[in-house]
Amino acid sequence: MKKKIVYLPQPGLREPVSFRSNIGISSETLDLLHKKGEQYGLETILPFRVNNIVAAQWVNLKCRYGCSQYKANWSCPPATPDLNEVRTILSEYSTALMLVGSQNRNDFYKDSNRNRTDQVKYWKGTVSLERMLFLQGYDKAISLVSGACSLCKKCAYPQACRFPMEKRPTVESFYIDLVGTLKNLGIDTKVAMELHETFKYYSVILLD
């Protein structure tokens, strides 16, 4: 049976734009990603064009002011690329995947071992999908992960990372306006205001 190939059309062009492998991404590969992602709590994997990503300098303000991980974590600024580097990197990609998961717990905002365990699970899940894509022939695949790295209870920064093979930048550390990007993709999101509300988390895999 011939595989169904998923192409993302580029506005203004008649021909679909394929991935670097020149075969697109098959529904079979997407199914495999979904099955593996479900093990880590992922519920949606959406291919999209990189030109839908909104990158802006102001996002870095959220890292500098109001986040305890600034200058304290290898996945966060200033250990990650600056905005000019980010824009250059994004220009080298045409396609990405948006990974969406959710949680519904009344202790989500508390600093607990349970929360850290969940964060590590999401982190490892995203990196695992990246590696799976690499083995499928998508050699440019790289993850931008949700939330600061929690692989260690306290990051070794600025000393050498203890898990360099797992180290990845966060979505926000890449100056990505996540809400603006989600709006471009037609995805509605809101901040969880009450403890009983469902919390959404988002990761990105730059693909090709």
N, C-alpha and C positions, 0 to 999 in steps of 0.2 A: 504494500500500500504506500502511495506517495505521501510524504510528510506534508502537512499544511505549514506553510511558511508565513510568519507574521512580518509584514513590512510596515514601515512608518512613512507615509507620503510626505514629501516636502512641499509646502505651499508654493504654487506657481510653476511646479514642474510636473510633467506628465508621468515621467518614469519614477517608480519607487526607489528610495535610497536604501541600499542593502547594508548589512554590517560588513566589517572588514574581511570576514571569511568569505564574503560574496555568496553566502547561502541564506542570509537573513537569520532569524531565530525561529526554530520550529516550535510548533505547539507541543511536541513531545518534550523538548527541552524546558519549556515553561511549566509543563506538568511536573517534571522532575524537580524543578525549583520549588514549586508549590508544595510538593510532598515533603521535601526536605525542610522547607521553611516552616511548615506546620509543627515540626518537632520543637521549634524554638518560639512558637507563639505568633508566627507571622500569618496574617489572614488575607493579604492582598499583595500581589507583585504586578506593578504596572509599567510596561515599557513606555518611554516618552522621549521626545526630542530635547536635547540639551539646551537648545535656544529658549526653552520655557523656564530655565533656571534664572532666578533673579539674584544677582550678586551685588552687594552694596557695602560701602565703607561703614555705615552706621551700625551694621550687625556686630562689628567688633566692639562697639561701645557696651553692648550687652555682656560681652566677655570680660572687658576691663572693669566694669562697674556693676556689681551685683552678683558676680559668680566667684566662688572661693577657689575655683580651679585655674584661674588666670595666673600664669607664672608658677604653676604648681603641678602641671600634668602634661605628659608628653603628647596627649591627643588634643591639647588646647593651645591657644596663643600664649606666648610668642613662639612656641616650638613648631608651629605649623606655617604654611606658606602665607605671604602677605597678599594683598588684594591684586596687585599686578601679576604675581605668579599664578594666583587662582584664575584670573581671566585668561592668561596664556594657556594654562592647563585645560580649561574648559573649551577653549578654541580648538583643541586637538581631539575633541570628542564630538560626536553627532548624536549619540544615543545613550540613554541611561535607564535604570530601573528604579522605581520608587517602591520601597518595601514598607508595608504598614502593619502594625500590630496594635494590640490594646490590652489594657489591664483594668480591672475593677476591684479595687481594694481600699479600705478606709485608712490604711496606714502607708499609702504610697509615698507621701511627702516626708515620712519619718526616716531618720538615718538608722537603718537596721540591717542586720545580716541577711534577712530575707530579701530586702530591697536590693542589696548588693548582689546576692545570688541571681536574682532575676535580671539585673543589669548585665552581669557577666554572660548569662544565657543569651540575651539578645545580641550582645557584642559578638560572641563566638558564632552565633547563627549567621549573622551577616557576613563575617569573614569566611565562614564555611561555604556559603553560596558563592562568594567571590572566587574561591579556589575551585569550586565545582565548575564555574564558567570558564576559568582558565584552562582546565583540563578538557573542556568542550571545544577549545580553540579560540576563545576570546582572550587573547594574551594581554590586552590593554586593561582588562577589568580591575578596578580598584574601589574599595569601599569607603564611604563616608558614613560614620556610624552615629547612632542616636545616643546622646548623653556622654558625659566624660568617662574615660576608661576607668573601670573598677576592678581590673584583673588583680591589682594589688590593693590591699586595704589602704595603704598610703603610697602614692606614686614616688618613684625614686628620683624624679626630676629635681635638679638638673644632672644628677648622676645617670649613668647608663641605664637604659630601660632593661628590665628583667625579662620582658617578653617581646623582643624586637620583631619576631615573626608575626605577632598578633597586633602590633601597634598600628593604629589607623587614626586619621584625623576625624573629628566630629563634623557633622553637617554644618553647624554654626561656625566652627573654626575656619571653614572655607568661605566665610563671608556670605553664606547663602541665606537669603530672606525666605525662610521656609513657608511662612504663611502666604507671601506673594507668589511663590513657586506653586504651591498647592492650588491657589486661585487660578493660575494659568492652566492648571491641569483639570479644572472643574471640580476640585475636591473641597468640600466645605469642612472647616475645622474650627474649633473654639477651645479656649482655655478651660480646663476643668475647674469650676468654681467651688464645688462642694465635694466632700470626701466620697460620697456615694456615686459620683459621676464617673463615667468611663474615661480613662486617660489614654490618649492615642500617642504612639511613638512612630517616628519616621526615620528610615535610613535610605541612603542612595548608593547605588553601585554604578559608577561611570563605566560604560560598557565598551563603546566603540566610536 
